[in-house]
Amino acid sequence: MRLSKHQILIRPVLTEKTTHAIEARNSYVFEIARDANKIQVRRAVEDLFDVKVLKVNVLNRRGKLKRVGRSVGYGRTTRRAIVTIKRGEKIDVY
């Protein structure tokens, strides 16, 4: 299955920890499609944001166990990419 650039990058992840990574290491975190690989993520970020990507790390996050009374279920399982770009370049995620 062929994914477009907008289907590969679902959304940026903006938390206190990822904001610190942007400032300290010039690394941005994106939620990505479950079947996207590192090469596809690199090309999508370079084409959409016009930056030079140095490194892409991908991690799978299992959904957390949730309880509501006696009912038990799981939250969403997500896949994230940590994209490090060239020093001096910037992605406007806000």
MODELLER restraints for C-alpha pairs under 7 A, 6 or more apart:
rsr = mdl.restraints
at = mdl.atoms
rsr.add(forms.Gaussian(group=physical.xy_distance, feature=features.Distance(at['CA:5:A'], at['CA:44:A']), mean=4.92, stdev=0.5))
rsr.add(forms.Gaussian(group=physical.xy_distance, feature=features.Distance(at['CA:7:A'], at['CA:33:A']), mean=6.78, stdev=0.5))
rsr.add(forms.Gaussian(group=physical.xy_distance, feature=features.Distance(at['CA:8:A'], at['CA:32:A']), mean=5.43, stdev=0.5))
rsr.add(forms.Gaussian(group=physical.xy_distance, feature=features.Distance(at['CA:8:A'], at['CA:33:A']), mean=5.09, stdev=0.5))
rsr.add(forms.Gaussian(group=physical.xy_distance, feature=features.Distance(at['CA:8:A'], at['CA:36:A']), mean=6.17, stdev=0.5))
rsr.add(forms.Gaussian(group=physical.xy_distance, feature=features.Distance(at['CA:8:A'], at['CA:41:A']), mean=6.66, stdev=0.5))
rsr.add(forms.Gaussian(group=physical.xy_distance, feature=features.Distance(at['CA:9:A'], at['CA:30:A']), mean=6.51, stdev=0.5))
rsr.add(forms.Gaussian(group=physical.xy_distance, feature=features.Distance(at['CA:9:A'], at['CA:31:A']), mean=6.31, stdev=0.5))
rsr.add(forms.Gaussian(group=physical.xy_distance, feature=features.Distance(at['CA:9:A'], at['CA:32:A']), mean=4.74, stdev=0.5))
rsr.add(forms.Gaussian(group=physical.xy_distance, feature=features.Distance(at['CA:9:A'], at['CA:33:A']), mean=6.67, stdev=0.5))
rsr.add(forms.Gaussian(group=physical.xy_distance, feature=features.Distance(at['CA:10:A'], at['CA:31:A']), mean=5.47, stdev=0.5))
rsr.add(forms.Gaussian(group=physical.xy_distance, feature=features.Distance(at['CA:10:A'], at['CA:32:A']), mean=5.22, stdev=0.5))
rsr.add(forms.Gaussian(group=physical.xy_distance, feature=features.Distance(at['CA:10:A'], at['CA:33:A']), mean=6.66, stdev=0.5))
rsr.add(forms.Gaussian(group=physical.xy_distance, feature=features.Distance(at['CA:11:A'], at['CA:30:A']), mean=5.67, stdev=0.5))
rsr.add(forms.Gaussian(group=physical.xy_distance, feature=features.Distance(at['CA:11:A'], at['CA:31:A']), mean=5.35, stdev=0.5))
rsr.add(forms.Gaussian(group=physical.xy_distance, feature=features.Distance(at['CA:12:A'], at['CA:29:A']), mean=5.94, stdev=0.5))
rsr.add(forms.Gaussian(group=physical.xy_distance, feature=features.Distance(at['CA:12:A'], at['CA:30:A']), mean=4.20, stdev=0.5))
rsr.add(forms.Gaussian(group=physical.xy_distance, feature=features.Distance(at['CA:12:A'], at['CA:31:A']), mean=6.04, stdev=0.5))
rsr.add(forms.Gaussian(group=physical.xy_distance, feature=features.Distance(at['CA:12:A'], at['CA:93:A']), mean=6.82, stdev=0.5))
rsr.add(forms.Gaussian(group=physical.xy_distance, feature=features.Distance(at['CA:13:A'], at['CA:29:A']), mean=5.49, stdev=0.5))
rsr.add(forms.Gaussian(group=physical.xy_distance, feature=features.Distance(at['CA:13:A'], at['CA:30:A']), mean=5.37, stdev=0.5))
rsr.add(forms.Gaussian(group=physical.xy_distance, feature=features.Distance(at['CA:13:A'], at['CA:31:A']), mean=6.45, stdev=0.5))
rsr.add(forms.Gaussian(group=physical.xy_distance, feature=features.Distance(at['CA:18:A'], at['CA:28:A']), mean=6.89, stdev=0.5))
rsr.add(forms.Gaussian(group=physical.xy_distance, feature=features.Distance(at['CA:18:A'], at['CA:29:A']), mean=6.55, stdev=0.5))
rsr.add(forms.Gaussian(group=physical.xy_distance, feature=features.Distance(at['CA:21:A'], at['CA:27:A']), mean=5.55, stdev=0.5))
rsr.add(forms.Gaussian(group=physical.xy_distance, feature=features.Distance(at['CA:22:A'], at['CA:28:A']), mean=5.79, stdev=0.5))
rsr.add(forms.Gaussian(group=physical.xy_distance, feature=features.Distance(at['CA:26:A'], at['CA:84:A']), mean=5.87, stdev=0.5))
rsr.add(forms.Gaussian(group=physical.xy_distance, feature=features.Distance(at['CA:26:A'], at['CA:85:A']), mean=6.10, stdev=0.5))
rsr.add(forms.Gaussian(group=physical.xy_distance, feature=features.Distance(at['CA:26:A'], at['CA:87:A']), mean=6.70, stdev=0.5))
rsr.add(forms.Gaussian(group=physical.xy_distance, feature=features.Distance(at['CA:27:A'], at['CA:82:A']), mean=6.34, stdev=0.5))
rsr.add(forms.Gaussian(group=physical.xy_distance, feature=features.Distance(at['CA:27:A'], at['CA:83:A']), mean=5.33, stdev=0.5))
rsr.add(forms.Gaussian(group=physical.xy_distance, feature=features.Distance(at['CA:27:A'], at['CA:84:A']), mean=4.16, stdev=0.5))
rsr.add(forms.Gaussian(group=physical.xy_distance, feature=features.Distance(at['CA:27:A'], at['CA:85:A']), mean=6.38, stdev=0.5))
rsr.add(forms.Gaussian(group=physical.xy_distance, feature=features.Distance(at['CA:28:A'], at['CA:82:A']), mean=5.67, stdev=0.5))
rsr.add(forms.Gaussian(group=physical.xy_distance, feature=features.Distance(at['CA:28:A'], at['CA:83:A']), mean=5.14, stdev=0.5))
rsr.add(forms.Gaussian(group=physical.xy_distance, feature=features.Distance(at['CA:28:A'], at['CA:84:A']), mean=6.37, stdev=0.5))
rsr.add(forms.Gaussian(group=physical.xy_distance, feature=features.Distance(at['CA:29:A'], at['CA:80:A']), mean=6.76, stdev=0.5))
rsr.add(forms.Gaussian(group=physical.xy_distance, feature=features.Distance(at['CA:29:A'], at['CA:81:A']), mean=5.63, stdev=0.5))
rsr.add(forms.Gaussian(group=physical.xy_distance, feature=features.Distance(at['CA:29:A'], at['CA:82:A']), mean=4.52, stdev=0.5))
rsr.add(forms.Gaussian(group=physical.xy_distance, feature=features.Distance(at['CA:29:A'], at['CA:83:A']), mean=6.18, stdev=0.5))
rsr.add(forms.Gaussian(group=physical.xy_distance, feature=features.Distance(at['CA:30:A'], at['CA:80:A']), mean=5.61, stdev=0.5))
rsr.add(forms.Gaussian(group=physical.xy_distance, feature=features.Distance(at['CA:30:A'], at['CA:81:A']), mean=5.31, stdev=0.5))
rsr.add(forms.Gaussian(group=physical.xy_distance, feature=features.Distance(at['CA:30:A'], at['CA:82:A']), mean=6.62, stdev=0.5))
rsr.add(forms.Gaussian(group=physical.xy_distance, feature=features.Distance(at['CA:31:A'], at['CA:79:A']), mean=5.89, stdev=0.5))
rsr.add(forms.Gaussian(group=physical.xy_distance, feature=features.Distance(at['CA:31:A'], at['CA:80:A']), mean=4.45, stdev=0.5))
rsr.add(forms.Gaussian(group=physical.xy_distance, feature=features.Distance(at['CA:31:A'], at['CA:81:A']), mean=6.37, stdev=0.5))
rsr.add(forms.Gaussian(group=physical.xy_distance, feature=features.Distance(at['CA:32:A'], at['CA:79:A']), mean=5.68, stdev=0.5))
rsr.add(forms.Gaussian(group=physical.xy_distance, feature=features.Distance(at['CA:32:A'], at['CA:80:A']), mean=5.55, stdev=0.5))
rsr.add(forms.Gaussian(group=physical.xy_distance, feature=features.Distance(at['CA:32:A'], at['CA:81:A']), mean=6.58, stdev=0.5))
rsr.add(forms.Gaussian(group=physical.xy_distance, feature=features.Distance(at['CA:33:A'], at['CA:79:A']), mean=6.77, stdev=0.5))
rsr.add(forms.Gaussian(group=physical.xy_distance, feature=features.Distance(at['CA:34:A'], at['CA:79:A']), mean=5.89, stdev=0.5))
rsr.add(forms.Gaussian(group=physical.xy_distance, feature=features.Distance(at['CA:38:A'], at['CA:56:A']), mean=6.11, stdev=0.5))
rsr.add(forms.Gaussian(group=physical.xy_distance, feature=features.Distance(at['CA:38:A'], at['CA:58:A']), mean=6.98, stdev=0.5))
rsr.add(forms.Gaussian(group=physical.xy_distance, feature=features.Distance(at['CA:42:A'], at['CA:53:A']), mean=6.38, stdev=0.5))
rsr.add(forms.Gaussian(group=physical.xy_distance, feature=features.Distance(at['CA:42:A'], at['CA:56:A']), mean=6.80, stdev=0.5))
rsr.add(forms.Gaussian(group=physical.xy_distance, feature=features.Distance(at['CA:46:A'], at['CA:52:A']), mean=6.01, stdev=0.5))
rsr.add(forms.Gaussian(group=physical.xy_distance, feature=features.Distance(at['CA:46:A'], at['CA:53:A']), mean=6.52, stdev=0.5))
rsr.add(forms.Gaussian(group=physical.xy_distance, feature=features.Distance(at['CA:49:A'], at['CA:91:A']), mean=6.45, stdev=0.5))
rsr.add(forms.Gaussian(group=physical.xy_distance, feature=features.Distance(at['CA:51:A'], at['CA:85:A']), mean=6.91, stdev=0.5))
rsr.add(forms.Gaussian(group=physical.xy_distance, feature=features.Distance(at['CA:51:A'], at['CA:89:A']), mean=6.48, stdev=0.5))
rsr.add(forms.Gaussian(group=physical.xy_distance, feature=features.Distance(at['CA:52:A'], at['CA:85:A']), mean=5.73, stdev=0.5))
rsr.add(forms.Gaussian(group=physical.xy_distance, feature=features.Distance(at['CA:52:A'], at['CA:86:A']), mean=5.64, stdev=0.5))
rsr.add(forms.Gaussian(group=physical.xy_distance, feature=features.Distance(at['CA:53:A'], at['CA:83:A']), mean=6.93, stdev=0.5))
rsr.add(forms.Gaussian(group=physical.xy_distance, feature=features.Distance(at['CA:53:A'], at['CA:84:A']), mean=6.02, stdev=0.5))
rsr.add(forms.Gaussian(group=physical.xy_distance, feature=features.Distance(at['CA:53:A'], at['CA:85:A']), mean=4.35, stdev=0.5))
rsr.add(forms.Gaussian(group=physical.xy_distance, feature=features.Distance(at['CA:53:A'], at['CA:86:A']), mean=6.20, stdev=0.5))
rsr.add(forms.Gaussian(group=physical.xy_distance, feature=features.Distance(at['CA:54:A'], at['CA:84:A']), mean=5.61, stdev=0.5))
rsr.add(forms.Gaussian(group=physical.xy_distance, feature=features.Distance(at['CA:54:A'], at['CA:85:A']), mean=5.22, stdev=0.5))
rsr.add(forms.Gaussian(group=physical.xy_distance, feature=features.Distance(at['CA:54:A'], at['CA:86:A']), mean=6.11, stdev=0.5))
rsr.add(forms.Gaussian(group=physical.xy_distance, feature=features.Distance(at['CA:55:A'], at['CA:83:A']), mean=5.95, stdev=0.5))
rsr.add(forms.Gaussian(group=physical.xy_distance, feature=features.Distance(at['CA:55:A'], at['CA:84:A']), mean=5.13, stdev=0.5))
rsr.add(forms.Gaussian(group=physical.xy_distance, feature=features.Distance(at['CA:56:A'], at['CA:81:A']), mean=6.54, stdev=0.5))
rsr.add(forms.Gaussian(group=physical.xy_distance, feature=features.Distance(at['CA:56:A'], at['CA:82:A']), mean=5.72, stdev=0.5))
rsr.add(forms.Gaussian(group=physical.xy_distance, feature=features.Distance(at['CA:56:A'], at['CA:83:A']), mean=4.65, stdev=0.5))
rsr.add(forms.Gaussian(group=physical.xy_distance, feature=features.Distance(at['CA:56:A'], at['CA:84:A']), mean=6.38, stdev=0.5))
rsr.add(forms.Gaussian(group=physical.xy_distance, feature=features.Distance(at['CA:57:A'], at['CA:81:A']), mean=5.57, stdev=0.5))
rsr.add(forms.Gaussian(group=physical.xy_distance, feature=features.Distance(at['CA:57:A'], at['CA:82:A']), mean=5.07, stdev=0.5))
rsr.add(forms.Gaussian(group=physical.xy_distance, feature=features.Distance(at['CA:57:A'], at['CA:83:A']), mean=6.56, stdev=0.5))
rsr.add(forms.Gaussian(group=physical.xy_distance, feature=features.Distance(at['CA:58:A'], at['CA:80:A']), mean=5.72, stdev=0.5))
rsr.add(forms.Gaussian(group=physical.xy_distance, feature=features.Distance(at['CA:58:A'], at['CA:81:A']), mean=4.39, stdev=0.5))
rsr.add(forms.Gaussian(group=physical.xy_distance, feature=features.Distance(at['CA:58:A'], at['CA:82:A']), mean=6.30, stdev=0.5))
rsr.add(forms.Gaussian(group=physical.xy_distance, feature=features.Distance(at['CA:59:A'], at['CA:79:A']), mean=5.82, stdev=0.5))
rsr.add(forms.Gaussian(group=physical.xy_distance, feature=features.Distance(at['CA:59:A'], at['CA:80:A']), mean=5.34, stdev=0.5))
rsr.add(forms.Gaussian(group=physical.xy_distance, feature=features.Distance(at['CA:59:A'], at['CA:81:A']), mean=6.37, stdev=0.5))
rsr.add(forms.Gaussian(group=physical.xy_distance, feature=features.Distance(at['CA:60:A'], at['CA:78:A']), mean=6.08, stdev=0.5))
rsr.add(forms.Gaussian(group=physical.xy_distance, feature=features.Distance(at['CA:60:A'], at['CA:79:A']), mean=4.46, stdev=0.5))
rsr.add(forms.Gaussian(group=physical.xy_distance, feature=features.Distance(at['CA:60:A'], at['CA:80:A']), mean=6.35, stdev=0.5))
rsr.add(forms.Gaussian(group=physical.xy_distance, feature=features.Distance(at['CA:61:A'], at['CA:77:A']), mean=5.69, stdev=0.5))
rsr.add(forms.Gaussian(group=physical.xy_distance, feature=features.Distance(at['CA:61:A'], at['CA:78:A']), mean=5.21, stdev=0.5))
rsr.add(forms.Gaussian(group=physical.xy_distance, feature=features.Distance(at['CA:61:A'], at['CA:79:A']), mean=5.95, stdev=0.5))
rsr.add(forms.Gaussian(group=physical.xy_distance, feature=features.Distance(at['CA:62:A'], at['CA:77:A']), mean=4.57, stdev=0.5))
rsr.add(forms.Gaussian(group=physical.xy_distance, feature=features.Distance(at['CA:62:A'], at['CA:78:A']), mean=6.64, stdev=0.5))
rsr.add(forms.Gaussian(group=physical.xy_distance, feature=features.Distance(at['CA:63:A'], at['CA:74:A']), mean=5.51, stdev=0.5))
rsr.add(forms.Gaussian(group=physical.xy_distance, feature=features.Distance(at['CA:63:A'], at['CA:75:A']), mean=4.38, stdev=0.5))
rsr.add(forms.Gaussian(group=physical.xy_distance, feature=features.Distance(at['CA:63:A'], at['CA:76:A']), mean=4.70, stdev=0.5))
rsr.add(forms.Gaussian(group=physical.xy_distance, feature=features.Distance(at['CA:63:A'], at['CA:77:A']), mean=4.31, stdev=0.5))
rsr.add(forms.Gaussian(group=physical.xy_distance, feature=features.Distance(at['CA:64:A'], at['CA:74:A']), mean=5.50, stdev=0.5))
rsr.add(forms.Gaussian(group=physical.xy_distance, feature=features.Distance(at['CA:64:A'], at['CA:75:A']), mean=5.22, stdev=0.5))
rsr.add(forms.Gaussian(group=physical.xy_distance, feature=features.Distance(at['CA:65:A'], at['CA:73:A']), mean=5.95, stdev=0.5))
rsr.add(forms.Gaussian(group=physical.xy_distance, feature=features.Distance(at['CA:65:A'], at['CA:74:A']), mean=4.60, stdev=0.5))
rsr.add(forms.Gaussian(group=physical.xy_distance, feature=features.Distance(at['CA:65:A'], at['CA:75:A']), mean=6.50, stdev=0.5))
rsr.add(forms.Gaussian(group=physical.xy_distance, feature=features.Distance(at['CA:66:A'], at['CA:72:A']), mean=5.85, stdev=0.5))
rsr.add(forms.Gaussian(group=physical.xy_distance, feature=features.Distance(at['CA:66:A'], at['CA:73:A']), mean=5.25, stdev=0.5))
rsr.add(forms.Gaussian(group=physical.xy_distance, feature=features.Distance(at['CA:66:A'], at['CA:74:A']), mean=5.44, stdev=0.5))
rsr.add(forms.Gaussian(group=physical.xy_distance, feature=features.Distance(at['CA:66:A'], at['CA:75:A']), mean=6.64, stdev=0.5))
rsr.add(forms.Gaussian(group=physical.xy_distance, feature=features.Distance(at['CA:67:A'], at['CA:73:A']), mean=6.45, stdev=0.5))
